[in-house]
Amino acid sequence: MNNSNAITNIRVIATLFIVFYHCCCPYTTWTTWGGYCVGNPINDILYWFTLDCVYDCMLPTFFILSGMVYFGRKECYADRIPAIWKKVDRLLIPFAIMVCVNLAFGVGNPAGGHLWFLKVLFGYFVISLLLYNIKEKWLLLLSICMHLIYMASLKNGLLSQMPEEVWRGLRYYLYFVIGHYANVYYNLLHRNTKAKLVVILVAVLTLIFNNKIYTQFIYSLAFNAFLICFISNEQCHSNLWRSLNTNSFAIYLLHHPFILVLFTTPFFQYLYFTNAVFSISLMFILSLSVSWLISIGLHRIGFRYF
């Protein structure tokens, strides 16, 4: 793989965006707390940035990165049964651990929230490994069919009748397979000026008209193509950056329950009512730093699941 440093850099940036997004949720997607900041211009800005600009883009980023790693090192997965068990170790055991953590802290649905990503990603690895000898173009066709089923179900109001893992599984496999083509066309996207201009144009136009199912999908692809175009493929020698990368998976897992616990306190509820900028900034710093420090501590004692 000639783009491993870019994958690292994008993963760190995406992790930071996810933490920031969850810190903004009381103003955007948490309907229980929908009264926060009503009538405040900051609310419109948060809605625009979090829901229009990044909401449907950052999780596809993680799926694309996972696909880039899988297809870029596909020969390492030739022995499929051991590979599947490794993914159980990497994804399902951390999922079970986080369910226990959420139960211990009384955090909403113990198996809900951002944890669905682990189950769906494990399913994609299983599908891809079972279809190991199938050419990527046929996997792309399969993933397009799955996405079309998702879009038709969304348009006809059928998603509520499906288990969450089913409709999410239908929706995101396309991004996982696109990871293969992100590898194939990485140099074109990253080094070709005309390609970069096309990506910027498509991203801007679809963001402006980001009110239809198909334009949202195209914008999500353009957004991630933009990251591939402009995020450096140079190795970052900053110890801070490397530590963020090493601990990014644990940060992703741990920050969300910590945010939920903090938000139940009267202090943060009052803060979110009175000062959006300060509350989000403080929540971001605390949730990122605490989950980061916990991860470092776990790694030092030999805990390997995060």
VENGIVEN-V224191 format. One record per residue. N is the residue number from 1. SS is DSSP state (@ for helix, = for strand, . for the rest). PSI is psi in degrees with one decimal (NA if undefined). D_FIRST is the distance of its C-alpha to the first C-alpha in Angstrom with 2 decimals. Layout:
n=N ss=SS psi=PSI d_first=D_FIRST
n=N ss=SS psi=PSI d_first=D_FIRST
This chain:
n=1 ss=. psi=127.6 d_first=0.00
n=2 ss=. psi=12.0 d_first=3.81
n=3 ss=. psi=22.7 d_first=5.56
n=4 ss=@ psi=-34.4 d_first=6.05
n=5 ss=@ psi=-36.2 d_first=9.45
n=6 ss=@ psi=-41.5 d_first=10.41
n=7 ss=@ psi=-44.4 d_first=10.02
n=8 ss=@ psi=-48.2 d_first=12.17
n=9 ss=@ psi=-41.3 d_first=14.57
n=10 ss=@ psi=-39.6 d_first=15.10
n=11 ss=@ psi=-42.5 d_first=15.73
n=12 ss=@ psi=-45.7 d_first=18.32
n=13 ss=@ psi=-42.9 d_first=19.98
n=14 ss=@ psi=-38.5 d_first=20.18
n=15 ss=@ psi=-43.8 d_first=21.74
n=16 ss=@ psi=-39.3 d_first=24.28
n=17 ss=@ psi=-40.8 d_first=25.12
n=18 ss=@ psi=-43.4 d_first=25.77
n=19 ss=@ psi=-45.5 d_first=28.09
n=20 ss=@ psi=-42.8 d_first=29.86
n=21 ss=@ psi=-45.4 d_first=30.29
n=22 ss=@ psi=-29.7 d_first=31.95
n=23 ss=@ psi=-24.4 d_first=34.19
n=24 ss=@ psi=-10.6 d_first=35.38
n=25 ss=@ psi=-35.8 d_first=36.11
n=26 ss=@ psi=-23.6 d_first=39.84
n=27 ss=@ psi=-9.0 d_first=40.26
n=28 ss=. psi=-72.8 d_first=38.26
n=29 ss=. psi=-10.0 d_first=37.55
n=30 ss=. psi=93.3 d_first=39.78
n=31 ss=@ psi=-26.4 d_first=42.82
n=32 ss=@ psi=-29.2 d_first=44.97
n=33 ss=@ psi=34.4 d_first=44.79
n=34 ss=. psi=-11.1 d_first=44.93
n=35 ss=. psi=-5.1 d_first=47.75
n=36 ss=. psi=129.4 d_first=45.76
n=37 ss=. psi=24.2 d_first=46.09
n=38 ss=. psi=134.5 d_first=47.92
n=39 ss=. psi=-1.5 d_first=49.27
n=40 ss=. psi=130.6 d_first=47.07
n=41 ss=@ psi=-27.3 d_first=44.96
n=42 ss=@ psi=-29.3 d_first=42.10
n=43 ss=@ psi=-42.5 d_first=41.87
n=44 ss=@ psi=-39.3 d_first=41.18
n=45 ss=@ psi=-43.5 d_first=38.44
n=46 ss=@ psi=-43.8 d_first=36.81
n=47 ss=@ psi=-46.9 d_first=37.12
n=48 ss=@ psi=-47.4 d_first=35.60
n=49 ss=@ psi=-47.5 d_first=32.63
n=50 ss=@ psi=-43.4 d_first=31.81
n=51 ss=@ psi=-37.8 d_first=32.84
n=52 ss=@ psi=-40.7 d_first=32.32
n=53 ss=@ psi=-41.0 d_first=29.34
n=54 ss=@ psi=-15.2 d_first=27.05
n=55 ss=. psi=-49.2 d_first=28.64
n=56 ss=. psi=16.7 d_first=26.99
n=57 ss=. psi=-34.8 d_first=23.66
n=58 ss=@ psi=-39.0 d_first=22.32
n=59 ss=@ psi=-41.0 d_first=22.21
n=60 ss=@ psi=-33.3 d_first=20.41
n=61 ss=@ psi=-46.8 d_first=17.86
n=62 ss=@ psi=-37.5 d_first=17.37
n=63 ss=@ psi=-40.7 d_first=17.22
n=64 ss=@ psi=-44.2 d_first=14.63
n=65 ss=@ psi=-41.5 d_first=12.39
n=66 ss=@ psi=-40.8 d_first=13.21
n=67 ss=@ psi=-37.7 d_first=12.45
n=68 ss=@ psi=-42.2 d_first=8.96
n=69 ss=@ psi=-45.1 d_first=8.39
n=70 ss=@ psi=-53.5 d_first=10.64
n=71 ss=@ psi=-28.4 d_first=9.62
n=72 ss=@ psi=-22.7 d_first=5.86
n=73 ss=. psi=36.0 d_first=7.57
n=74 ss=@ psi=-33.2 d_first=10.78
n=75 ss=@ psi=-22.0 d_first=12.02
n=76 ss=@ psi=-14.0 d_first=12.59
n=77 ss=@ psi=15.5 d_first=15.08
n=78 ss=. psi=-36.1 d_first=17.09
n=79 ss=. psi=91.6 d_first=20.01
n=80 ss=@ psi=-40.6 d_first=20.74
n=81 ss=@ psi=-50.5 d_first=23.80
n=82 ss=@ psi=-34.4 d_first=22.48
n=83 ss=@ psi=-40.3 d_first=19.35
n=84 ss=@ psi=-41.9 d_first=21.85
n=85 ss=@ psi=-33.9 d_first=23.88
n=86 ss=@ psi=-35.6 d_first=21.00
n=87 ss=@ psi=-30.4 d_first=20.65
n=88 ss=@ psi=-45.8 d_first=24.42
n=89 ss=@ psi=-37.2 d_first=24.12
n=90 ss=@ psi=-31.7 d_first=21.42
n=91 ss=@ psi=-48.7 d_first=22.99
n=92 ss=@ psi=-36.6 d_first=26.53
n=93 ss=@ psi=-45.3 d_first=27.93
n=94 ss=@ psi=-36.5 d_first=26.98
n=95 ss=@ psi=-47.6 d_first=28.54
n=96 ss=@ psi=-39.5 d_first=31.70
n=97 ss=@ psi=-42.5 d_first=31.86
n=98 ss=@ psi=-31.6 d_first=31.72
n=99 ss=@ psi=-42.8 d_first=34.41
n=100 ss=@ psi=-40.0 d_first=36.57
n=101 ss=@ psi=-45.6 d_first=35.95
n=102 ss=@ psi=-39.0 d_first=36.98
n=103 ss=@ psi=-41.7 d_first=40.02
n=104 ss=@ psi=-36.0 d_first=41.00
n=105 ss=@ psi=2.9 d_first=40.98
n=106 ss=. psi=42.3 d_first=42.41
n=107 ss=. psi=99.0 d_first=39.64
n=108 ss=. psi=-135.2 d_first=40.32
n=109 ss=. psi=111.1 d_first=38.76
n=110 ss=. psi=-32.0 d_first=37.12
n=111 ss=. psi=10.6 d_first=34.51
n=112 ss=. psi=-152.5 d_first=34.13
n=113 ss=@ psi=-140.8 d_first=32.59
n=114 ss=@ psi=-4.4 d_first=28.87
n=115 ss=@ psi=-18.3 d_first=28.56
n=116 ss=@ psi=-29.2 d_first=28.36
n=117 ss=@ psi=-39.5 d_first=24.63
n=118 ss=@ psi=-43.4 d_first=24.08
n=119 ss=@ psi=-44.1 d_first=26.16
n=120 ss=@ psi=-42.6 d_first=24.67
n=121 ss=@ psi=-39.3 d_first=21.03
n=122 ss=@ psi=-43.1 d_first=22.18
n=123 ss=@ psi=-38.4 d_first=23.85
n=124 ss=@ psi=-40.1 d_first=20.75
n=125 ss=@ psi=-40.8 d_first=18.91
n=126 ss=@ psi=-47.1 d_first=22.12
n=127 ss=@ psi=-48.4 d_first=22.45
n=128 ss=@ psi=-36.2 d_first=18.94
n=129 ss=@ psi=-38.3 d_first=19.44
n=130 ss=@ psi=-30.2 d_first=22.94
n=131 ss=. psi=32.9 d_first=21.74
n=132 ss=. psi=-40.2 d_first=18.87
n=133 ss=. psi=0.0 d_first=20.12
n=134 ss=. psi=134.7 d_first=20.77
n=135 ss=. psi=151.6 d_first=18.80
n=136 ss=@ psi=-29.3 d_first=16.93
n=137 ss=@ psi=-31.4 d_first=19.65
n=138 ss=@ psi=-32.5 d_first=22.24
n=139 ss=@ psi=-37.4 d_first=20.49
n=140 ss=@ psi=-43.6 d_first=20.47
n=141 ss=@ psi=-43.5 d_first=24.16
n=142 ss=@ psi=-45.1 d_first=24.90
n=143 ss=@ psi=-33.8 d_first=23.35
n=144 ss=@ psi=-43.2 d_first=25.33
n=145 ss=@ psi=-42.4 d_first=28.46
n=146 ss=@ psi=-42.3 d_first=27.95
n=147 ss=@ psi=-37.4 d_first=27.61
n=148 ss=@ psi=-37.8 d_first=30.69
n=149 ss=@ psi=-42.0 d_first=32.62
n=150 ss=@ psi=-47.5 d_first=31.74
n=151 ss=@ psi=-40.4 d_first=32.88
n=152 ss=@ psi=-39.5 d_first=36.06
n=153 ss=@ psi=-39.4 d_first=36.82
n=154 ss=@ psi=-44.6 d_first=36.41
n=155 ss=@ psi=-32.2 d_first=38.64
n=156 ss=. psi=10.7 d_first=41.27
n=157 ss=. psi=31.6 d_first=41.31
n=158 ss=. psi=-7.3 d_first=40.20
n=159 ss=@ psi=-33.9 d_first=37.47
n=160 ss=@ psi=-18.6 d_first=40.13
n=161 ss=@ psi=-2.8 d_first=41.05
n=162 ss=. psi=147.2 d_first=37.59
n=163 ss=. psi=145.9 d_first=36.14
n=164 ss=@ psi=-42.0 d_first=33.64
n=165 ss=@ psi=-28.2 d_first=30.78
n=166 ss=@ psi=-53.2 d_first=31.58
n=167 ss=@ psi=-31.4 d_first=31.51
n=168 ss=@ psi=-38.4 d_first=28.49
n=169 ss=@ psi=-39.5 d_first=26.71
n=170 ss=@ psi=-34.6 d_first=27.81
n=171 ss=@ psi=-41.3 d_first=26.70
n=172 ss=@ psi=-7.5 d_first=23.12
n=173 ss=@ psi=-30.7 d_first=21.46
n=174 ss=@ psi=-41.3 d_first=20.90
n=175 ss=@ psi=-38.3 d_first=18.64
n=176 ss=@ psi=-46.0 d_first=16.61
n=177 ss=@ psi=-34.0 d_first=16.21
n=178 ss=@ psi=-24.4 d_first=15.56
n=179 ss=@ psi=-35.2 d_first=12.26
n=180 ss=@ psi=-46.3 d_first=11.21
n=181 ss=@ psi=-25.2 d_first=12.72
n=182 ss=@ psi=-35.7 d_first=11.33
n=183 ss=@ psi=-46.8 d_first=7.84
n=184 ss=@ psi=-42.3 d_first=9.98
n=185 ss=. psi=18.4 d_first=12.15
n=186 ss=@ psi=-48.5 d_first=10.24
n=187 ss=@ psi=-38.8 d_first=11.39
n=188 ss=@ psi=-46.4 d_first=14.77
n=189 ss=@ psi=-38.6 d_first=15.31
n=190 ss=@ psi=-25.9 d_first=14.28
n=191 ss=@ psi=-15.5 d_first=16.08
n=192 ss=. psi=119.3 d_first=18.85
n=193 ss=@ psi=-41.1 d_first=22.04
n=194 ss=@ psi=-41.0 d_first=23.69
n=195 ss=@ psi=-40.9 d_first=20.93
n=196 ss=@ psi=-41.2 d_first=21.23
n=197 ss=@ psi=-39.4 d_first=24.99
n=198 ss=@ psi=-43.9 d_first=24.90
n=199 ss=@ psi=-44.6 d_first=22.81
n=200 ss=@ psi=-44.9 d_first=25.32
n=201 ss=@ psi=-47.2 d_first=28.24
n=202 ss=@ psi=-41.7 d_first=27.24
n=203 ss=@ psi=-44.8 d_first=26.54
n=204 ss=@ psi=-46.5 d_first=29.93
n=205 ss=@ psi=-43.5 d_first=31.89
n=206 ss=@ psi=-27.1 d_first=30.66
n=207 ss=@ psi=-40.2 d_first=31.26
n=208 ss=@ psi=-40.3 d_first=34.77
n=209 ss=. psi=38.5 d_first=35.43
n=210 ss=. psi=58.6 d_first=33.50
n=211 ss=. psi=9.9 d_first=36.36
n=212 ss=. psi=159.0 d_first=35.49
n=213 ss=@ psi=-45.9 d_first=33.15
n=214 ss=@ psi=-34.1 d_first=31.26
n=215 ss=@ psi=-33.3 d_first=31.04
n=216 ss=@ psi=-41.2 d_first=29.70
n=217 ss=@ psi=-45.3 d_first=26.91
n=218 ss=@ psi=-40.6 d_first=26.12
n=219 ss=@ psi=-41.3 d_first=26.32
n=220 ss=@ psi=-42.8 d_first=23.87
n=221 ss=@ psi=-43.7 d_first=21.30
n=222 ss=@ psi=-38.9 d_first=22.21
n=223 ss=@ psi=-45.9 d_first=22.05
n=224 ss=@ psi=-32.0 d_first=18.46
n=225 ss=@ psi=-36.3 d_first=17.61
n=226 ss=@ psi=-43.5 d_first=19.49
n=227 ss=@ psi=-44.0 d_first=17.37
n=228 ss=@ psi=-37.0 d_first=14.16
n=229 ss=@ psi=-42.0 d_first=16.30
n=230 ss=@ psi=-12.7 d_first=17.85
n=231 ss=. psi=132.1 d_first=16.06
n=232 ss=. psi=144.3 d_first=14.85
n=233 ss=. psi=12.1 d_first=11.34
n=234 ss=. psi=143.2 d_first=13.36
n=235 ss=. psi=130.0 d_first=13.68
n=236 ss=. psi=126.9 d_first=17.01
n=237 ss=. psi=5.1 d_first=19.39
n=238 ss=. psi=127.3 d_first=21.94
n=239 ss=@ psi=-34.9 d_first=22.99
n=240 ss=@ psi=-46.1 d_first=24.05
n=241 ss=@ psi=-42.5 d_first=20.70
n=242 ss=@ psi=-36.3 d_first=18.92
n=243 ss=@ psi=-39.0 d_first=21.76
n=244 ss=@ psi=-41.6 d_first=21.39
n=245 ss=@ psi=-46.0 d_first=17.78
n=246 ss=@ psi=-35.5 d_first=18.90
n=247 ss=. psi=10.8 d_first=21.86
n=248 ss=@ psi=-38.4 d_first=20.61
n=249 ss=@ psi=-44.2 d_first=21.01
n=250 ss=@ psi=-39.4 d_first=24.50
n=251 ss=@ psi=-43.3 d_first=25.41
n=252 ss=@ psi=-42.5 d_first=24.60
n=253 ss=@ psi=-40.6 d_first=26.80
n=254 ss=@ psi=-26.4 d_first=29.61
n=255 ss=@ psi=-34.0 d_first=30.35
n=256 ss=@ psi=-50.8 d_first=31.82
n=257 ss=@ psi=-32.4 d_first=34.64
n=258 ss=@ psi=-40.3 d_first=35.45
n=259 ss=@ psi=-44.6 d_first=35.94
n=260 ss=@ psi=-40.5 d_first=38.15
n=261 ss=@ psi=-45.7 d_first=40.24
n=262 ss=@ psi=-36.5 d_first=40.74
n=263 ss=@ psi=-16.7 d_first=41.72
n=264 ss=. psi=-11.1 d_first=44.54
n=265 ss=. psi=143.0 d_first=46.24
n=266 ss=@ psi=-34.0 d_first=49.09
n=267 ss=@ psi=-50.8 d_first=47.70
n=268 ss=@ psi=-32.4 d_first=44.44
n=269 ss=@ psi=-43.1 d_first=46.23
n=270 ss=@ psi=-42.9 d_first=48.71
n=271 ss=@ psi=-41.6 d_first=46.05
n=272 ss=@ psi=-29.6 d_first=44.16
n=273 ss=@ psi=-31.7 d_first=47.52
n=274 ss=@ psi=-28.4 d_first=48.43
n=275 ss=. psi=97.9 d_first=45.44
n=276 ss=@ psi=-45.7 d_first=42.17
n=277 ss=@ psi=-48.1 d_first=40.32
n=278 ss=@ psi=-40.6 d_first=41.39
n=279 ss=@ psi=-44.0 d_first=40.91
n=280 ss=@ psi=-42.7 d_first=37.34
n=281 ss=@ psi=-46.2 d_first=36.48
n=282 ss=@ psi=-42.0 d_first=38.14
n=283 ss=@ psi=-40.8 d_first=36.61
n=284 ss=@ psi=-48.5 d_first=33.10
n=285 ss=@ psi=-45.0 d_first=33.65
n=286 ss=@ psi=-48.7 d_first=35.26
n=287 ss=@ psi=-39.5 d_first=32.93
n=288 ss=@ psi=-49.8 d_first=29.77
n=289 ss=@ psi=-41.7 d_first=31.29
n=290 ss=@ psi=-46.8 d_first=32.99
n=291 ss=@ psi=-35.2 d_first=30.03
n=292 ss=@ psi=-48.1 d_first=27.90
n=293 ss=@ psi=-39.2 d_first=30.63
n=294 ss=@ psi=-42.5 d_first=31.13
n=295 ss=@ psi=-44.9 d_first=27.47
n=296 ss=@ psi=-43.4 d_first=27.68
n=297 ss=@ psi=-42.2 d_first=30.91
n=298 ss=@ psi=-40.9 d_first=29.61
n=299 ss=@ psi=-34.6 d_first=26.70
n=300 ss=@ psi=-28.2 d_first=29.26
n=301 ss=. psi=5.5 d_first=31.46
n=302 ss=. psi=11.4 d_first=28.70
n=303 ss=. psi=122.9 d_first=28.31
n=304 ss=. psi=-2.4 d_first=24.90
n=305 ss=. psi=-18.6 d_first=24.97
n=306 ss=. psi=NA d_first=24.07
